[in-house]
């Protein structure tokens, strides 16, 4: 996938050429700072602190960041998006519990002339015609495509889901989306290997590829019992760095509180991959993790 500017952020190119995009989530279900999920009432000071935390680690490592804004009602997502748009200047993922919430979010951003900052999260096999129409009408140009076949979690099934005549890629592009961020869908630790296979083929599909591997930790039932709480941070760093080591472009890493763990881990992998480019005579931009973390 050639290097492109997506919602103001460079993505793509050769492995190691472009700093990986890291996406932290905020306002998700049961997050302590959310006081009323239906009304979208929250602790503004705590939310601002999380946005600042992610921004600080983005600056330290030179890895760009995006904010994944999650809501359960149209009213809530409008309030959340207003706050994040004001206090964060990068890409904003419009996420939600159902299509109605996500549609309300992109319509709200379009009404504020902010569609250029939107990454829709996400298009999937269950997405309806109404959802595609809203994406087109709101002029959303970047979207996450979640390739999950409930009947078959293998890599071949995911590729078929994307590439068949009426598949996700065609329907997404027909809706005006120019930049597709392909997420193979991680459900547990073993499915990480499927992600590796899909990433290896994503470039041929003209997609950016990455993952939201936090589920691999959340579903690891024996993690703390067998290895203790101290290993959880190491495991979090590993699973979020692996998609990048395998050639991915982005990671949706989970709660923004994990930024101090994830950003240095991914920056280290970016720096390692960039070294191989130097040996080929390709010098990364000065704003690259390899020049920041040494």
Beta strands, then each sheet from edge to edge (+ up, - down):
strand 1: 4-6
strand 2: 9-11
strand 3: 21-26
strand 4: 34-36
strand 5: 41-42
strand 6: 65-71
strand 7: 91-96
strand 8: 118-123
strand 9: 142-146
strand 10: 179-183
strand 11: 208-211
strand 12: 250-255
sheet 1: 1+ 2-
sheet 2: 3+ 6+ 7+ 8+ 9+ 10+ 11+ 12+ 3+
sheet 3: 4+ 5-
end
